[in-house]
Amino acid sequence: MTEIQQTNIAAANFIIGELHKDKPFNLVLNAGQTGSLYIIASDSHHLHSDFVRKLEATLRQRVNNGTGIILEVSDSNADLYYHMLSSYITEFDQYGVVKALGEVS
């Protein structure tokens, strides 16, 4: 796993952890977390989701400006964030998957 993938997985795990809060709420991401979320959204085209495409376009602007973002998390989009982020983690965090499989055995 590359260092960028490790950084993205850390950001994904952070965001997933925040998704458990009472909704709606605003999730403030710094520029680095925004960049990670942009890469994750860009790598999530296989989900064929309007949500992912719109998120990617919004994040692209923030990444180009070098700024963070405030995401509005609600009951209607929390599952979409979770699915996108967990799919990325499953694809790139081979150590975590192997560790989880070892715990099941």
Secondary structure, 3 states (H helix, E strand, C coil): CCHHHHHHHHHHHHHHHHCCCCCCEEEEECHHHHHHHHHHHHCCHHHCCHHHHHHHHHHHHHHHHCCCEEEEECCCCHHHHHHHHHHHHHHHCHHHHHHHHHHHC
